[in-house]
């Protein structure tokens, strides 16, 4: 009986070790809120914290700001894009570095990443959200360790934010990006908020910004790593190609991928497998 009990303990300890080896720590996604004086409301955001965040309490991390699309919210990348699973898989495979991923809410009350009449979202993003993240979490608060990406409306937001604040971001990864409209374009039969969104996208036309950039601005844009990713069946493909063409004409290095797919979550989920390694390379540069 004693020999049987000893054997049982040995087998049990073997399985405990096996479990520990094959169940390593994983990153987590959390839903948070913060107060905004600029917007005069509570704003939600989602945040992914990498696997060592809770154990290596002295370590600081680079940050990716990941923006959702029109009619979305901060929960989209977690619940529909499965960002936690993708990040954990890539980090465990050492294809991406451990990073914090912040997913703000530019929906719910209004929709748009630019300053609108009664909704100064761009001011909130730079004057309140980023300082809040860098005060609350262990980030490396400099350009080299800060990147931005997004889909559709958020893809356009990520590009324009980097164009207007080139000292803030090392890399931009734009997916199916809404990069501008012409007069009369945009959301049709829009209510007042939709009209404001159309106006701000027209005023923040990313292609025209590049085309009109002077040498100093071009030099600033060349200090950012750019990646444009759009499906061959996406209705926004033409303006993404226009943007890439303008970047080429201005001799601003950028990467373009046109893959099989449309304007949907299957495409954007797959894009994460390229986006996280791309921004990681920027953090390591």
N, C-alpha and C positions, 0 to 999 in steps of 0.2 A: 504493500500500500504506500509506503514511504517513497519507494522508487517511482511509482506511478505519479505521485504528487510532485516530485522533483521534475519529472519529464513534462508534466502539465505546465509548471512554471516556466520551463525553458521554451516550450512552444508558445506560451502566452507572451513572453517577453519578445520573442521573434516577431510575432504579429504586431505588437505595439510598435517596434522599430520600423516594421514595414509600413505601417499606417503613417508614421511621422515622416518617413522618407518620401512617400508618394502623395502626401497632402500638405504641400508647402503653403506658407502664408500667401494670401491673395489680396489684391487691391479691392477697395470697396467704393461704392457710389452712394452719396448721401444727398438728401434734399434739404436746403437751408433757406433762410430768409434774412434780409437786412433792411434797415430803415434808410430811406432816401429823402433828404431834405430838398434836393433839386426837383424830384418828381412828386414830393409830398405824399408818399405812400410806402407801404412795405413792398419790397421786391423779392421775388424768389430767385434762387439759382440752384443748380445741381453742381456737385463737385465729386470728382474721382480722386481718391488718395491712394498712392501706390502701396505695394505690399510691405515695404519697410518703414512706412511713415509712422506707424504706431510703436515700432520697436527701436528704431534708430532715431532717438529723440533729439539728437544734435544735428542731424543731417538736414540740409536745405535742398530744394528741388526746383527744376525749371517748370514753367507753366505754359500750357496751351489753352487759349481761349477758343472755345468751339461753339459756333453760333448756329441756331436753328433757322428754319425757313418761315415763309409766310403762313399765317394761321397756326403756327406751332407754339411751343413753350419750352422752358428749360428742361422738361421731362423727356422731350422727344429723343435726344441722343441716348438716354439711358434705356427707355422703354421700347423704342423702335429701332434705334441704331445699335443697341447692345454694346455700347462703348466699353463698359466694364469688362465684358468677356473678351473683346478684341484686345484691349490694352493688356489684360492679364496674360493672354496667350502670347502676344508679341514680346512683352517684357520677360516672361519666363523663357522664351526661345532666344532671348538676347538680340532680338531684331529691333527693339526700341528701348530707350533708356527709361528708367523710372521717372515719371513726371506727374505733376498735378494737372488735372484737366477741369477747367471751369466752364460751365454751360449756363449762361445768363438767360433771363426771360425778357425777350423783346416782343412779347405777345400779350395775351390775356386782356389787358386794358386797351392797348394800342398795338399796332404792328409797324415796326420799322426801327432801324438802327441810327437814324439821323435825327437832328433837332427839328421838331415840328412845332406848329403853333399850339402851345399848351402842353407840350411833351418833349422836354429837352433831353432825349435819351442819350445822345452822343456825349453831352456834358456829364450825365450820370455815369456813363461807362468809364470815362477817363478820370473824372474828378472824385467819384465815390466808389464805384465797384472795384477798380484795380487797387486803389489804396486800401480798401477793406480787405481784399484777398491777401495783400502783402503784409498787412498788420495782423490778420487772424491766423494765417497759415505760414509754414516755414518755406518761403519761396526764395529764389535768388532774383532780386528785383532789379534786373538790368536787361537791356535790349537783347544781349546774346542769349539769355535764358528765358525769353518771352516770345511766344509764337501765337499766330491766330489762324483760324480756319473756319469754314462754314459752308452750308449748302443753300443754294437758291438765293433768297433774300439775304441770308447770312453769308453766302459766298461773296455777294456784292458788298455787304457790310465789311467783311474781312479785308477785301481789296482796298476799299475806300479808306478804311481806318489806317491801313499801312501807308497809303498814298499821302494822307494828311498828317500822319504822325510817324514818319520814317525812322525816328530815333527810338521808337518803342518796341519794334518787332524784328526778330531775326529772320523769320520765315512766314510765308503766307501760302496756304493750301486752299484753293477755291474750287468748290464742287458745284457744277451746274449753276454757275453764278449769274445772278441778275445784276448785270453790270451797267445798266442804263436803259433809258427809253427815249423815244423821240416825242415831240409834242403830239398830244392826242393818244399816245400809247399808254400801256400799263393796265391797271385794273379797270375794267369797263363797268359802267353803271355803278360807280363807286359812291359810297356815302361820304360824309365830310372827312372822316378819318382816312378813308381810302384815297380821297383826292389829295390830302396832305402827303400821304405816302407817295403817290405818283409824282407830286411836285418835288419832293426831296430826292427821289431816285433820278429824276430829270436833272436836277441841279448838281447832283453828285455823280455825273456820268463818268465812269472809270475810263472808258476808251478816249473820250475827249480830253480828260485830264492828262493822259500820256501824250496824246498828239500835241497838246499845247505846252508841254513841260519845257522849261528853259534848261540850260546846261547844268545849273546848280541843282535843280530838282531831279534831273536825270541821274546825276551823280549820287544823290541820296537814295533814289530807287534802286540803283545798282548795288547798294549795300544791303539789300534784302534778297532772300531766296524766294523765287516765285514758282508756283506750280498750278496749272490750270487743268482740271479734270472734268470732262463732260461727255455724256453719252451721244452716240451717233443718231439716236432717235429723240434726242432732247430738243424741245422747241427753243431753248436758249443757246443751242450750239452756234448759230450764226454770230451772235454778239461775243461769245467766248472766242471764236476764231478771229473776230475783229480786234479784240483786246490783244490776243497773242500777236497778231500782225502789227499792231501799233507798238508793242514792246520790241518786236524785232526791228522795226524801222528806226526806233529810238536807240537801238543797240543796248537794250536792257536785258540781260540774260534771264531766261525763263524756260520752264519746261511745260510741254503740252501733251496730254494724253486724251485721245478720243477712243473710248472703249464701247463695246456693244452694250446698249442699254438706254433707258429713258430717264424721265424725271421722277424717280421713285426711290423708296427706301431700300430696295434690293441693290440699287446702284450705289447709294450713299454708304450703306453698310460695308460694301466691298471696298469703297474708297478709303475707309479707315485703315485698311491693311497697307495702303500706300502712304497715307497722310502721316501716321505716327512714326514710321521709320524716316520719312522725309524731314519732319521737324526735329527728330532726334539728331539727325546729321547736322542740322543747324545749331543745335545746342552744343554739339561736340566740336564744331568748327573752330 
